[in-house]
Amino acid sequence: MVFRLILASLIILVFFSCSKKDSVYTPVEKNNPYKLYEEGIKAFENNDFFYAEKKFSQAELNFDDIELAAKSAIMSSFSLYGINFYDEAEENLKRFLKLYPSDKNVMYAHYLLAIIYFEQITDEKKDLKPLIEANKKIDYFIGRYPNTDYAIDLKFKKDLIINQLAAKELYVAKYYISTQKWVPAINRLKIILNKYDKTIFVEEALHRLVEIHYHLGLEEEANKFASILGYNYNSSEWFEQSFKILNKDYDIQKISTNKKETKKESGFLKKVFEMIK
């Protein structure tokens, strides 16, 4: 028991001595946040986004001024975006919105999130999740910031997303046609008519409905869709093909798909950078 008391006393004494020594001889020096931020800006201007992100992150941790810390945080997010670290940029932006909800750059954070989702869209064969997330985020931004140049840009991107969603439905419908699953194919094609009637895929969807119904012997239904196609698109190649189906024996065409890709817009980082820096 005496040994344990002595040992405990020694541990307390050593711990106290070390703590006292550290507090006297090794003070923690704070980095200059302004210098860190300036280094981040220079790196960003030189497109060295990896180094810029490091400096902006360090600056955020060292700034006492909440506004400057917030600015550092969002610049860190833009730097991550610049090197296509989408997941990290998304996580950082969500953290920014949570920590600095009243900051003047909140709009840019929402805009960049929408862009990140949009740029991860590939083609109609891939997962729908990026399409749905991009569409949701764009709707949120347009609803919250309707009278901005960024809203105009996102409205254009939303049109592209709607086209991609329609392309996805058509791709699935054509797969069902190729496997002779007529009912699910018809259902997918009707989704295009009901939800995406302003897209370029409506014409082919109508033609495929003519094609399927004629093949199944439902000529009245085939004629109905052909009439809609002819009334609205009587000069299109899809109407010509539907006309041939209804006027002579016709075999269902081999289904093909076309890959459509989105491209990252140039100059985006520089444009937003000028607004924030």
Secondary structure by P-SEA (a helix, b strand, c coil): caaaaaaaaaaaaaaaaaaaaaacccccccccaaaaaaaaaaaaaacaaaaaaaaaaaaaaccccaaaaaaaaaaaaaaaaaacaaaaaaaaaaaaaaacccccaaaaaaaaaaaaaaaacccccccaaaaaaaaaaaaaaaaaccccaaaaaaaaaaaaaaaaaaaaaaaaaaaaaaacccaaaaaaaaaaacccccccaaaaaaaaaaaaaaaacaaaaaaaaaaaaaacccccaaaaaaaaaaccccccccbbbbbbbbbbbcaaaaaaaaacc
